[in-house]
Amino acid sequence: MAAVSFAAAQADTFYTEILAEQTVWAVCDVEGFPAPLNGDGQRSMPFWSKRSRAQKVIDTVAAYTAFEPTPIPLSEWRDRWLPGLAADGLLVGLNWSGAAATGYDLTPGDAQTALHAREIPT
């Protein structure tokens, strides 16, 4: 139950922050954007809701030290990145953290749905 609660909190923070900032953060190097295998053997591309979150992974996880934080306008992420990730069969990682840079992964369609639900005024 704790893992579900943590994942829900992680996702909620991600959407709240990207809507406030209108920016999503990725990391890239000269070879592009990483999409490592997650614990279930599926490829997932990580995104962060703040530059500082992406930078912390770069600073603390050896596999990410060659990467640079890269801002993506929220509208571009929603309209171009999510459909592209879906077409490529990749998952979306939200605010990965910790020693292994892992976290909550979901389909691009689920990310789109959750983002849309938070954009609608209640």
C-alpha positions as CSV (number, residue, x, y, z in Angstrom):
1,M,0.0,0.0,0.0
2,A,2.8,2.4,0.7
3,A,4.2,2.1,-2.8
4,V,0.9,3.0,-4.3
5,S,0.6,6.0,-2.0
6,F,4.1,7.1,-2.9
7,A,3.4,6.7,-6.6
8,A,0.2,8.7,-6.3
9,A,2.0,11.5,-4.4
10,Q,4.8,11.4,-6.9
11,A,2.4,11.7,-9.8
12,D,0.4,14.4,-8.2
13,T,3.5,16.5,-7.5
14,F,4.6,16.1,-11.1
15,Y,1.4,17.3,-12.6
16,T,1.0,20.2,-10.1
17,E,4.5,21.5,-10.8
18,I,4.4,21.1,-14.6
19,L,1.1,22.9,-14.8
20,A,2.4,25.7,-12.6
21,E,5.7,26.1,-14.5
22,Q,4.3,25.1,-18.0
23,T,7.6,23.2,-18.4
24,V,8.6,19.5,-18.3
25,W,12.3,18.6,-17.8
26,A,14.1,15.8,-19.5
27,V,17.8,14.9,-19.6
28,C,19.9,14.4,-22.7
29,D,23.5,13.9,-23.9
30,V,25.1,13.8,-27.3
31,E,23.4,10.5,-28.0
32,G,19.9,11.8,-27.1
33,F,17.4,11.1,-24.4
34,P,17.7,8.0,-22.2
35,A,15.0,5.4,-22.1
36,P,16.3,2.6,-19.8
37,L,14.6,-0.6,-19.0
38,N,12.5,-0.4,-15.9
39,G,12.0,-3.1,-13.3
40,D,9.3,-4.8,-15.5
41,G,11.6,-4.9,-18.5
42,Q,9.9,-2.1,-20.4
43,R,11.6,1.0,-21.7
44,S,10.6,4.2,-19.9
45,M,11.8,7.8,-20.7
46,P,12.1,9.8,-17.5
47,F,10.8,13.4,-17.1
48,W,10.9,15.7,-14.1
49,S,8.7,18.6,-13.0
50,K,11.5,20.9,-12.0
51,R,15.0,21.5,-13.2
52,S,16.3,20.9,-9.7
53,R,14.8,17.4,-9.6
54,A,16.5,16.4,-12.9
55,Q,19.8,18.0,-11.8
56,K,19.8,16.0,-8.5
57,V,19.6,12.8,-10.5
58,I,22.5,14.0,-12.7
59,D,24.5,14.9,-9.6
60,T,23.8,11.7,-7.7
61,V,23.3,8.8,-10.1
62,A,26.5,7.6,-11.9
63,A,24.5,6.5,-15.1
64,Y,23.3,10.1,-15.5
65,T,26.4,12.2,-15.0
66,A,26.9,12.9,-18.7
67,F,23.4,14.3,-19.1
68,E,22.2,17.9,-19.1
69,P,18.8,19.1,-17.9
70,T,16.6,20.0,-20.9
71,P,13.4,22.0,-20.7
72,I,10.4,21.1,-22.8
73,P,7.4,23.5,-23.0
74,L,4.4,21.7,-21.6
75,S,2.4,22.2,-24.8
76,E,5.1,20.5,-26.8
77,W,5.4,17.7,-24.4
78,R,1.6,17.1,-24.4
79,D,1.2,17.5,-28.2
80,R,4.3,16.0,-29.6
81,W,6.3,14.0,-27.0
82,L,3.5,11.9,-25.5
83,P,2.1,10.8,-28.9
84,G,5.7,10.1,-30.1
85,L,6.5,8.0,-27.0
86,A,3.2,6.1,-27.5
87,A,4.2,5.4,-31.1
88,D,7.6,4.2,-30.0
89,G,6.1,1.9,-27.3
90,L,7.8,3.7,-24.5
91,L,6.5,4.5,-21.0
92,V,6.7,7.8,-19.2
93,G,8.7,8.1,-16.0
94,L,7.6,10.7,-13.5
95,N,10.0,12.5,-11.2
96,W,12.4,9.6,-10.9
97,S,14.7,9.8,-7.9
98,G,16.9,7.8,-5.5
99,A,20.2,6.0,-5.9
100,A,18.9,4.1,-9.0
101,A,16.9,6.9,-10.5
102,T,13.6,5.0,-10.5
103,G,10.0,5.9,-9.9
104,Y,6.5,5.8,-11.2
105,D,6.0,4.8,-14.9
106,L,2.9,4.9,-16.9
107,T,1.7,4.9,-20.5
108,P,1.8,8.1,-22.5
109,G,-2.0,7.8,-22.9
110,D,-2.4,7.6,-19.1
111,A,-0.1,10.6,-18.6
112,Q,-2.1,12.5,-21.2
113,T,-5.4,11.6,-19.4
114,A,-4.1,12.5,-16.0
115,L,-2.7,15.9,-17.3
116,H,-6.0,16.7,-19.0
117,A,-8.0,15.9,-15.8
118,R,-5.9,18.3,-13.8
119,E,-6.2,21.1,-16.4
120,I,-10.0,21.1,-16.3
121,P,-11.2,23.6,-13.6
122,T,-13.2,21.9,-10.9
